[in-house]
Amino acid sequence: MPLLMVSLRGTQVVHEASNRAFKRAQVEADTSLDPVIRDFLLSDAESAEHEWHSGGEVERRHFRVCLSRIALRSEPVCIVSLVDQTAEVRTEETLRREMATDSLTGLPNRGGFTDALETTIANSAARWAVLMVDLERFSRINACLGSMAGDELLITVARRIKGALRARDVLARTGGDEFGILLAIDERDDEAQHVAKRLQAALSTPFRLSEYEIRVTSAIGIAFGDARVEHAEDVIRHAQVAMKKSKASKKAEAYQTRALDSARAEFAMETALRRAIDNGDLTLRYQPICDLATGRVESFEALARWTDEQGVQHQPTDFIRVAEESGLIVPLGRWAIDSALATLAEWDRRGDASHGIRVGVNVSPIQLQRDSVPDVVEHALAAAGMTGDRLKLELTESALVAEPARMARMLTALKSLGLTIAMDDFGTGFSNLASLQKLPIDVLKIDRSFITGMLADRDKIAIVRAILSLSQALNMSTVAEGIETHDIAQTLAALGCQSGQGYAFAHPLEPDDAYGFLLTRNR
């Protein structure tokens, strides 16, 4: 063990004697330990320990220094012993570095990125930003081409992103297909937007994987920070909230305080909605669909409504979106089918007025992907004692054309039960007419955006006329949504539209009121 005897003459540290091990340690020339020894000898302590390192960055050695006072002469004297901890410290540093590094890309991982961000928070008084980059469709690429191709894509993406950054910016892989960037802001906050545009441009060039060319799109969220920020995770979370908004807007988004409030409100709504579904607190209202020539009711569309425990009425567009994002749309969709058929069965028990009337239920694209809808419908029909011709499923245009082969199989299974299939909101999506022709669709529902104000807009009339011609060519019936005046209803009838729904006929009604409306119209 390296040993050194040291005395203090005035304020001067004097090396009195040392053993061979101390000389072999080759630390005699390093005087950085002298202030530590001086402070010890000037104190009243009998012993002390300190961590100390000697040498440059490359050949640095680490020691634990033990100081013990001895009484030999009048001036203060102590024995200094050095315990070499270089191997242990280097092993610890290597492990820490490995724990903070992503093994695939060699970039910092989430822990390493958080450490870098905390260092910036502690030491920087300047403005900075965190960018979170999420690769869209990566899970699909991984599933179709395999994990090795997915790893190759991630490595290439990391290189492209690195090439679009400055040397001082920190890039990390913070998740499976998520990257984090710590960006120094020199002058203005819009520098972050410029970097985001460079990143999107860098990623827009197709990637070559095996024999495929893959185009990758990304969502980028930006959160800004300065010396007032206290917690690194807060900034990362803010950037992720903005990234979620970017997925919808298809452009880089900067975090706004109200965005986190909105996200928290959505989580609160998800919790309350889950409880409402479990407790059966949702209801259905029924909007009549009438024959435009006779005014008679031919069917009803069932529409979900929710008033929570505090009496707050939630808009369907809000809670349906939350249900789709959280996966609650599956139990919600099953409940809607069961409840609508149960209501129709109850009307049948009251008399003959409802016989032959169908009820339409909207089915979410998410439920079509995750649920076995034909089995759900078959069980619901059996439970209500109904035949399939009494149920109409309304599916969105985007859901039907996304996977035409799979949708064709599912719709064929539903048609075998006797159901009517309607394409909802027709004209707002991007239908492939060849696929549309192959799908067993019975009804096209013309979106309300083409109906509202159509009498004053020649373009809308032209679009409606084109849809009606298309439906006739494909042997489909048509329903116009959003009819608010009788003049529009008459015009649609003259153009050849068979049916319509909207406030000109009735608002969505409670079950008893809907049955009363049916009795009045279909006498």
Beta strands, then each sheet from edge to edge (+ up, - down):
strand 1: 3-9
strand 2: 12-18
strand 3: 47-54
strand 4: 61-70
strand 5: 77-84
strand 6: 128-135
strand 7: 170-173
strand 8: 178-184
strand 9: 207-209
strand 10: 212-214
strand 11: 218-225
strand 12: 253-254
strand 13: 283-291
strand 14: 297-307
strand 15: 313-314
strand 16: 358-363
strand 17: 391-396
strand 18: 420-426
strand 19: 443-446
strand 20: 477-480
strand 21: 499-500
sheet 1: 2+ 1- 5+ 4- 3+
sheet 2: 7+ 8- 6+ 11- 12-
sheet 3: 9+ 10-
sheet 4: 15+ 14- 13+ 21- 20- 19- 18- 17- 16-
end
